[in-house]
Structures are given as structure tokens and as C-alpha cells.
Amino acid sequence: MHNQLETFRIAVRKFAPFESAMQKFWDKFCAFSGCKLKLEMVVMDLHELYDAAITQKGLANGNFDIAHISTDWILEAYSNQDVEILNPYINRNKPQNFPQGWSKSLLGLQRFGWEVVGLPFHDGPECFIYRKDLSIVDPRRKFG
């Protein structure tokens, strides 16, 4: 277990932009709050991150203070009561435009009834891809 008095430990998915963003967030948080804790990012590939945070209960047992995880894993963590219910914290200091200004697709997987167990990190690129060899409607086909 890490020294909880001197460091803040984040489990992070291995991906340079995520790692860079986490460091920037931490630096801004410390500048704003006066936090003197050292940041320790534990950077892992997806399978390793799942194993450390979910299977080995790294969130529940204090191996990590927070984790940057896939929303696909949240139901399991919530069902096992391995994550903190964030509502009291959100109610005291709501993120900007929360929840009305946030896409429902960003908020759905980490909410269970009224309980919120995570906040979205990013929405990722969205696109609609159409295979050109498939035709939904053949313009030459006559209907009716």
C-alpha cells in the first residue's frame, strides 16, 4: 500500500494524451487548492488496469485513490460496492452545467438510480460509418 499521507495515487490507462491530461489536471488542482501531495500515476494497459482496479479490488482496498477506467467496468465495481457514491460531493460543488449541460450518453453508465459513481473524462470521437458495398435503399428498386 502506498503512503497515503504524502501521495495521491491514480490508476491511469496507458495512453500518452490521458497521462498528460491527468498531470495537467493535477497541477491545476494543486495550484488552485494548495494541495501539497505528490501525484503518483500508475500507468497500465487496459487488461492490467482492469485486473488491478476491478479484479484485485484496487479501488476498494485503497491501492488507488482514484482510477481512470472504462465505463464498461463501472457496473461491476458498483455491484461489488467498490466505489464511492459521489452525490454528496457533487451536491456541495457541482461541475459546471451538471447535469443539464452534459450529454445523457456521457452520464448514463455511471449512474444507478440517483447514485453517481463517476464523472466522464471525455466523450471520444463519434462518427457514423457506412460501408459503401451495403445499400440500405437501392434507388433502382421500386416499392409498392
One Martini backbone bead per residue (centre of mass of N, CA, C, O) as a GRO file, in nm:
protein
  144
    1MET     BB    1   0.100   0.034   0.018
    2HIS     BB    2   0.069   0.357   0.013
    3ASN     BB    3   0.145   0.681   0.107
    4GLN     BB    4  -0.131   0.867   0.201
    5LEU     BB    5   0.014   1.137   0.317
    6GLU     BB    6   0.195   1.211   0.031
    7THR     BB    7  -0.001   1.066  -0.180
    8PHE     BB    8  -0.159   1.045  -0.505
    9ARG     BB    9  -0.334   0.770  -0.654
   10ILE     BB   10  -0.347   0.687  -1.009
   11ALA     BB   11  -0.526   0.505  -1.229
   12VAL     BB   12  -0.401   0.467  -1.570
   13ARG     BB   13  -0.431   0.473  -1.888
   14LYS     BB   14  -0.232   0.383  -2.148
   15PHE     BB   15  -0.195   0.718  -2.274
   16ALA     BB   16  -0.050   1.001  -2.333
   17PRO     BB   17  -0.296   1.199  -2.322
   18PHE     BB   18  -0.396   1.102  -2.044
   19GLU     BB   19  -0.140   1.152  -1.882
   20SER     BB   20  -0.116   1.454  -1.944
   21ALA     BB   21  -0.393   1.541  -1.837
   22MET     BB   22  -0.359   1.447  -1.545
   23GLN     BB   23  -0.121   1.631  -1.482
   24LYS     BB   24  -0.265   1.898  -1.542
   25PHE     BB   25  -0.492   1.866  -1.339
   26TRP     BB   26  -0.315   1.843  -1.091
   27ASP     BB   27  -0.166   2.112  -1.115
   28LYS     BB   28  -0.425   2.286  -1.102
   29PHE     BB   29  -0.532   2.185  -0.835
   30CYS     BB   30  -0.286   2.268  -0.661
   31ALA     BB   31  -0.292   2.569  -0.732
   32PHE     BB   32  -0.586   2.614  -0.622
   33SER     BB   33  -0.568   2.442  -0.326
   34GLY     BB   34  -0.264   2.371  -0.206
   35CYS     BB   35  -0.170   2.103  -0.269
   36LYS     BB   36   0.111   1.872  -0.152
   37LEU     BB   37   0.078   1.632  -0.302
   38LYS     BB   38   0.184   1.361  -0.464
   39LEU     BB   39   0.192   1.226  -0.778
   40GLU     BB   40   0.075   0.888  -0.868
   41MET     BB   41   0.106   0.721  -1.163
   42VAL     BB   42  -0.058   0.425  -1.273
   43VAL     BB   43   0.042   0.278  -1.564
   44MET     BB   44  -0.191   0.097  -1.787
   45ASP     BB   45  -0.317  -0.134  -1.944
   46LEU     BB   46  -0.627  -0.246  -1.971
   47HIS     BB   47  -0.595  -0.531  -1.842
   48GLU     BB   48  -0.431  -0.434  -1.596
   49LEU     BB   49  -0.636  -0.228  -1.492
   50TYR     BB   50  -0.865  -0.420  -1.440
   51ASP     BB   51  -0.719  -0.604  -1.245
   52ALA     BB   52  -0.632  -0.386  -1.033
   53ALA     BB   53  -0.917  -0.237  -0.989
   54ILE     BB   54  -1.123  -0.490  -0.994
   55THR     BB   55  -1.023  -0.780  -0.932
   56GLN     BB   56  -0.817  -0.665  -0.689
   57LYS     BB   57  -0.957  -0.410  -0.557
   58GLY     BB   58  -0.805  -0.121  -0.574
   59LEU     BB   59  -1.044   0.065  -0.496
   60ALA     BB   60  -1.137  -0.071  -0.221
   61ASN     BB   61  -0.829  -0.107  -0.075
   62GLY     BB   62  -0.636   0.161  -0.157
   63ASN     BB   63  -0.435   0.154  -0.404
   64PHE     BB   64  -0.640   0.377  -0.500
   65ASP     BB   65  -0.793   0.684  -0.516
   66ILE     BB   66  -0.813   0.672  -0.830
   67ALA     BB   67  -0.974   0.607  -1.158
   68HIS     BB   68  -0.915   0.543  -1.510
   69ILE     BB   69  -1.194   0.406  -1.659
   70SER     BB   70  -1.402   0.205  -1.801
   71THR     BB   71  -1.745   0.200  -1.828
   72ASP     BB   72  -1.769  -0.116  -1.851
   73TRP     BB   73  -1.680  -0.149  -1.523
   74ILE     BB   74  -1.883  -0.007  -1.328
   75LEU     BB   75  -2.096  -0.215  -1.254
   76GLU     BB   76  -1.906  -0.403  -1.102
   77ALA     BB   77  -1.807  -0.200  -0.891
   78TYR     BB   78  -2.087  -0.129  -0.782
   79SER     BB   79  -2.192  -0.417  -0.710
   80ASN     BB   80  -1.926  -0.446  -0.507
   81GLN     BB   81  -1.878  -0.177  -0.350
   82ASP     BB   82  -1.593  -0.017  -0.473
   83VAL     BB   83  -1.742   0.266  -0.475
   84GLU     BB   84  -1.813   0.592  -0.454
   85ILE     BB   85  -2.053   0.806  -0.368
   86LEU     BB   86  -2.083   1.140  -0.517
   87ASN     BB   87  -2.326   1.322  -0.440
   88PRO     BB   88  -2.225   1.493  -0.196
   89TYR     BB   89  -1.999   1.634  -0.364
   90ILE     BB   90  -2.165   1.744  -0.596
   91ASN     BB   91  -2.364   1.914  -0.420
   92ARG     BB   92  -2.128   2.106  -0.310
   93ASN     BB   93  -1.962   2.082  -0.618
   94LYS     BB   94  -2.055   2.145  -0.912
   95PRO     BB   95  -2.024   2.100  -1.215
   96GLN     BB   96  -2.048   2.248  -1.492
   97ASN     BB   97  -2.371   2.200  -1.598
   98PHE     BB   98  -2.474   2.000  -1.386
   99PRO     BB   99  -2.638   1.782  -1.598
  100GLN     BB  100  -2.767   1.950  -1.835
  101GLY     BB  101  -2.483   2.007  -2.009
  102TRP     BB  102  -2.485   1.696  -2.042
  103SER     BB  103  -2.470   1.419  -2.194
  104LYS     BB  104  -2.640   1.131  -2.152
  105SER     BB  105  -2.409   0.943  -2.262
  106LEU     BB  106  -2.207   1.043  -2.026
  107LEU     BB  107  -2.410   0.956  -1.762
  108GLY     BB  108  -2.532   0.656  -1.766
  109LEU     BB  109  -2.299   0.435  -1.663
  110GLN     BB  110  -2.260   0.603  -1.361
  111ARG     BB  111  -2.570   0.548  -1.305
  112PHE     BB  112  -2.785   0.459  -1.012
  113GLY     BB  113  -3.025   0.615  -1.037
  114TRP     BB  114  -2.908   0.866  -0.821
  115GLU     BB  115  -2.635   0.736  -0.837
  116VAL     BB  116  -2.295   0.850  -0.842
  117VAL     BB  117  -1.955   0.708  -0.947
  118GLY     BB  118  -1.892   0.907  -1.198
  119LEU     BB  119  -1.697   1.098  -1.427
  120PRO     BB  120  -1.641   1.219  -1.717
  121PHE     BB  121  -1.361   1.263  -1.933
  122HIS     BB  122  -1.470   1.169  -2.224
  123ASP     BB  123  -1.638   1.126  -2.550
  124GLY     BB  124  -1.513   1.099  -2.793
  125PRO     BB  125  -1.529   1.002  -3.100
  126GLU     BB  126  -1.787   1.053  -3.337
  127CYS     BB  127  -1.936   0.817  -3.575
  128PHE     BB  128  -2.051   0.741  -3.905
  129ILE     BB  129  -2.044   0.428  -4.070
  130TYR     BB  130  -2.039   0.337  -4.423
  131ARG     BB  131  -2.075   0.082  -4.626
  132LYS     BB  132  -2.056   0.089  -4.974
  133ASP     BB  133  -2.156  -0.223  -5.024
  134LEU     BB  134  -2.403  -0.113  -4.881
  135SER     BB  135  -2.765  -0.101  -4.927
  136ILE     BB  136  -3.045   0.018  -4.800
  137VAL     BB  137  -3.128   0.179  -5.072
  138ASP     BB  138  -3.232   0.108  -5.384
  139PRO     BB  139  -3.307   0.331  -5.631
  140ARG     BB  140  -3.414   0.097  -5.838
  141ARG     BB  141  -3.621   0.020  -5.639
  142LYS     BB  142  -3.954  -0.079  -5.615
  143PHE     BB  143  -4.228   0.033  -5.438
  144GLY     BB  144  -4.564  -0.116  -5.410
   0.00000   0.00000   0.00000
